[in-house]
Amino acid sequence: MIRVEINGEPATVEAVHRAATWNYGHYTSMQVRDGAVAGLPLHLRRLSESSAVLFPAAAPPSGDRVRTLVDHALGDLDDATVQVTVLPDPASRAGTDIMVSVSEPVEDAARSPLRVRTVQYERELPELKHLATLGLAYHRLRAREAGFDDALLTAPDGSLREGSAWNIAFWDGAQVVWPEGPLLAGITMQVLRLGLRRLGVPDTTRRVTRDSLDRMTGAAATNSHCPAQPIAAIDETLLPEDQGFTDLLRRAWQQAEWEPIAPTGQGVARHPYRSRRKP
């Protein structure tokens, strides 16, 4: 970790202890490149909508405030991994604190195809990216101990939902398929869906089970670290190695608009913004 700030000031030990032990709050994670973020409005909307659920008595953080705090925490860094966490203000029910954590950037290159194990588990308030992550970490660790790379969560009816910290996408030979049900609509997933529409590639949301995997010709995990991480197997079911599918997701990712972190009206704090959107 490079630096942590709360409300624009260096985080104190007391503040970090509160964040670590209260286990109440929500966050969003993003990759910053050239002082810009893909899907930045989606991150800001996530923070606002999640605050309305977890902190109904407090005004949701404005987009400009979040951008100002992230820009301040970045300092002279152009590339970084940033997590923005909204925490309860210990002094007031009608207030929140914003913690910005800045660490090294993560390259989005895919690793070796993943082998994942299914586990029946549903997060509390699954539509929110919140701090109650013990269950996710537990099931991921148990999956690794069993020889898998990660865990894929399923509903009580057996339908597939989401990974421990990622969404899963399938290719059925004609369109991209995203599992339906209570789950987190990841920012990378949302950016990819917008990119697919720009490319004219159909995608849909529908119920997916282990029994329907034989009709899929490819699968990939998507999150802020990698938009298209191939999945080779789900439990004992081997999936085709469809390089074309992951290439398609990467082309959809390249359609993303990268917006400057610098607050509206202030330009870009570090150097002229260079669009990363590919033709």
PyMOL commands that set and color helices and strands:
alter all, ss='L'
color gray80, all
select helices_A, chain A and resi 13-22+40-54+63-74+134-145+187-199+210-215+243-253
alter helices_A, ss='H'
color red, helices_A
select strands_A, chain A and resi 3-6+9-10+26-33+36-38+80-88+96-103+114-120+150-154+160-163+167-171+176-179+203-206+218-223+226-234+237-238+258-260
alter strands_A, ss='S'
color yellow, strands_A
deselect
rebuild
show_as cartoon
